[in-house]
Amino acid sequence: MKRIYEDMAYGDRPIQERYWPSTIDTPPPEYPELDGELRCDFAIIGGGYTGLSAALTLAAEGADVVLLDANVPGWGASGRNGGLVSVGSAKMDDEDIVRKYGASDAQVFFDAERASVDLVEQYLTEFELDVDRHSKGYTFVAHKPGAVPAVKEYGEEYTKRYGLPFEFVPKEAMAAHGLNSPDFHGAVHLPIGFALNPMKFIFGLYRAAHQRGVRIFSKSPVTKIEQTGGYVLHTSKGRVRAKKLIVGTNGYSSDDMPGAMSARYLPVQSNILVSRPLTEDEIQAQGWWSRQMLVDSRTLLHYFRLLPDNRMLLGLRGSVRVTEQNMSATRAIARADFDRMFPEWRHVETPYFWSGLICMTRNLVPFAGELLGMEGAFAAFGYHGGGVTMANYAGALIADMALGKSRRPHPDLMKRAPRRFELGLFRRASLPPAFAWYKLRDAM
Ligand SMILES: Cc1cc2nc3c(=O)[nH]c(=O)nc-3n(C[C@H](O)[C@H](O)[C@H](O)COP(=O)(O)OP(=O)(O)OC[C@H]3O[C@@H](n4cnc5c(N)ncnc54)[C@H](O)[C@@H]3O)c2cc1C
């Protein structure tokens, strides 16, 4: 496989100290390894939100579906994320999206983003999933006084986009909202979204797909894709012959699986630190009792939330290599950020730290469409760290395409194959200078 990170990124080490498994009190879903030859109408590579949502959409139409994942359920980003369900799957401002793609397609994109939150809600209701939900919409906080106007402007943009009101909270009112931190200088509450336990969510989707007749295989990496009119997928012990193919491998993709995706995606590391449960006294001492999920205004952003069991979860971006040394260095940065944001919790232990790969595109918008030169093969990826929501939606979009249906907002900007990153297999080299610049800009 042609993958662009160190081997460690594709193994279990980055999730060895992950918090989510400790929240699961029933045995995780298990599926066999593929052994032998199968035929089906639709084959899916990847069992994260993208692949499972595609599988569920196809199964709802009575389709014959096989899903193959290289690992066990919940191994990928879908079982290791921060659980923030919100709009924001592009890495571009609304104005730039309108300028680049035109007002009417931009509106379809904003509608799709809104519909993606609704789809997650629909899955929770339809499959009766208990996912430790909290947070009324999400909160965007200014990380420096100079960022306050931009945060307010974002609220205004949001109102224009969705016709929904935002609430501005000035610095002096933040403590009354349970958001007391020296690191933040104002906030806007935005009414769309909520937070969930990502592992409970992905396990629930697996069980729902299995119950609906999807044939699921774990520990079955696809090592070769043959185009034969339909598609033949090879694993070490088996083969799947399918009429149509869906690829949902996102940050864990490989440049040759299939070659049509080569250099059109860029995995980027995201990291999460989780504290021990805080006592009521500690919560009061810091003055941070809000159950809102938050994102700050840095380009190398932080995402965080006080979990239902009173642990603080803090996510951050900005590391480039996946090595032991880099994991320790990033953990130290995360801890320093935690101490700066919540000085009254400097003595609080943070026993959990893990990382994983999100995925960007060169166009800075997600892709959900047919793969170039591969009729009947569809892929969705590049949610820019907003995939709890958009991966589910994009998976449903490409399943619709595979079925020949069009029944939800699907902007043209998501159907176009993303441009290739100029540095090809070496594209990760573009990250250190970009991160250094973002760090400088965030600090200025
Ligand atoms: C630390 C972290 C925090 C995040 N926090 C948030 C958040 O709070 N909110 C949010 O919206 N998003 C967040 N994200 C992003 C979100 O988790 C992802 O966008 C989303 O889970 C992507 O889902 P997916 O199904 O496309 O990919 P994944 O869940 O990564 O699944 C891809 C699957 O493909 C499989 N695979 C790869 N190659 C092969 C092959 N050759 N054969 C078979 N299987 C293969 C892998 O085993 C993997 O299971 C976060 C991500 C990380 C890493």
The ligand as an SDF file (V2000), in Angstrom:
LIG
                    3D

 53 58  0  0  0  0  0  0  0  0999 V2000
   -8.5610   12.6730   16.9860 C   0  0  0  0  0  0  0  0  0  0  0  0
   -9.7110   13.0250   16.0690 C   0  0  0  0  0  0  0  0  0  0  0  0
  -10.7250   13.8840   16.5090 C   0  0  0  0  0  0  0  0  0  0  0  0
  -11.7830   14.2230   15.6730 C   0  0  0  0  0  0  0  0  0  0  0  0
  -12.8140   14.9620   16.1730 N   0  0  0  0  0  0  0  0  0  0  0  0
  -13.8860   15.2230   15.3910 C   0  0  0  0  0  0  0  0  0  0  0  0
  -15.0190   15.8870   15.9190 C   0  0  0  0  0  0  0  0  0  0  0  0
  -15.0860   16.1930   17.1190 O   0  0  0  0  0  0  0  0  0  0  0  0
  -16.0450   16.1740   15.0730 N   0  0  0  0  0  0  0  0  0  0  0  0
  -16.0220   15.7990   13.7650 C   0  0  0  0  0  0  0  0  0  0  0  0
  -16.9800   16.0840   13.0360 O   0  0  0  0  0  0  0  0  0  0  0  0
  -14.9770   15.1040   13.2490 N   0  0  0  0  0  0  0  0  0  0  0  0
  -13.9330   14.7940   14.0260 C   0  0  0  0  0  0  0  0  0  0  0  0
  -12.9040   14.0550   13.5270 N   0  0  0  0  0  0  0  0  0  0  0  0
  -12.9780   13.5880   12.1390 C   0  0  0  0  0  0  0  0  0  0  0  0
  -13.9270   12.3920   11.9640 C   0  0  0  0  0  0  0  0  0  0  0  0
  -13.6770   11.4420   12.9670 O   0  0  0  0  0  0  0  0  0  0  0  0
  -13.6980   11.7950   10.5660 C   0  0  0  0  0  0  0  0  0  0  0  0
  -13.8890   12.7870    9.5890 O   0  0  0  0  0  0  0  0  0  0  0  0
  -14.6660   10.6460   10.2750 C   0  0  0  0  0  0  0  0  0  0  0  0
  -14.6700    9.7210   11.3240 O   0  0  0  0  0  0  0  0  0  0  0  0
  -14.2710    9.9920    8.9790 C   0  0  0  0  0  0  0  0  0  0  0  0
  -15.0230    8.8200    8.8230 O   0  0  0  0  0  0  0  0  0  0  0  0
  -14.6490    7.8120    7.6680 P   0  0  0  0  0  0  0  0  0  0  0  0
  -15.5840    6.6830    7.7310 O   0  0  0  0  0  0  0  0  0  0  0  0
  -14.5910    8.5460    6.3710 O   0  0  0  0  0  0  0  0  0  0  0  0
  -13.1480    7.3600    7.9760 O   0  0  0  0  0  0  0  0  0  0  0  0
  -12.5860    6.4300    9.1760 P   0  0  0  0  0  0  0  0  0  0  0  0
  -13.4860    6.4090   10.3380 O   0  0  0  0  0  0  0  0  0  0  0  0
  -11.1720    6.8460    9.3990 O   0  0  0  0  0  0  0  0  0  0  0  0
  -12.6370    4.9760    8.5410 O   0  0  0  0  0  0  0  0  0  0  0  0
  -11.8240    4.5990    7.4670 C   0  0  0  0  0  0  0  0  0  0  0  0
  -11.7360    3.0870    7.5310 C   0  0  0  0  0  0  0  0  0  0  0  0
  -11.1250    2.6160    6.3170 O   0  0  0  0  0  0  0  0  0  0  0  0
  -10.4480    1.4250    6.6380 C   0  0  0  0  0  0  0  0  0  0  0  0
   -9.5070    1.1320    5.5490 N   0  0  0  0  0  0  0  0  0  0  0  0
   -8.5170    1.9100    5.0690 C   0  0  0  0  0  0  0  0  0  0  0  0
   -7.9030    1.2820    4.0420 N   0  0  0  0  0  0  0  0  0  0  0  0
   -8.5300    0.0940    3.8590 C   0  0  0  0  0  0  0  0  0  0  0  0
   -8.3460   -1.0030    2.9620 C   0  0  0  0  0  0  0  0  0  0  0  0
   -7.3950   -0.9980    2.0210 N   0  0  0  0  0  0  0  0  0  0  0  0
   -9.1700   -2.0640    3.0720 N   0  0  0  0  0  0  0  0  0  0  0  0
  -10.1680   -2.0880    4.0090 C   0  0  0  0  0  0  0  0  0  0  0  0
  -10.3690   -1.0750    4.8860 N   0  0  0  0  0  0  0  0  0  0  0  0
   -9.5670    0.0060    4.8130 C   0  0  0  0  0  0  0  0  0  0  0  0
   -9.7820    1.7400    7.9790 C   0  0  0  0  0  0  0  0  0  0  0  0
   -9.4690    0.5720    8.6860 O   0  0  0  0  0  0  0  0  0  0  0  0
  -10.8520    2.5820    8.6790 C   0  0  0  0  0  0  0  0  0  0  0  0
  -11.6320    1.8130    9.5650 O   0  0  0  0  0  0  0  0  0  0  0  0
  -11.8170   13.7040   14.3300 C   0  0  0  0  0  0  0  0  0  0  0  0
  -10.8240   12.8470   13.9010 C   0  0  0  0  0  0  0  0  0  0  0  0
   -9.7780   12.4950   14.7510 C   0  0  0  0  0  0  0  0  0  0  0  0
   -8.7200   11.5610   14.2520 C   0  0  0  0  0  0  0  0  0  0  0  0
  1  2  1  0
  2  3  1  0
  2 52  2  0
  3  4  2  0
  4  5  1  0
  4 50  1  0
  5  6  2  0
  6  7  1  0
  6 13  1  0
  7  8  2  0
  7  9  1  0
  9 10  1  0
 10 11  2  0
 10 12  1  0
 12 13  2  0
 13 14  1  0
 14 15  1  0
 14 50  1  0
 15 16  1  0
 16 17  1  0
 16 18  1  0
 18 19  1  0
 18 20  1  0
 20 21  1  0
 20 22  1  0
 22 23  1  0
 23 24  1  0
 24 25  2  0
 24 26  1  0
 24 27  1  0
 27 28  1  0
 28 29  2  0
 28 30  1  0
 28 31  1  0
 31 32  1  0
 32 33  1  0
 33 34  1  0
 33 48  1  0
 34 35  1  0
 35 36  1  0
 35 46  1  0
 36 37  1  0
 36 45  1  0
 37 38  2  0
 38 39  1  0
 39 40  1  0
 39 45  2  0
 40 41  1  0
 40 42  2  0
 42 43  1  0
 43 44  2  0
 44 45  1  0
 46 47  1  0
 46 48  1  0
 48 49  1  0
 50 51  2  0
 51 52  1  0
 52 53  1  0
M  END
$$$$
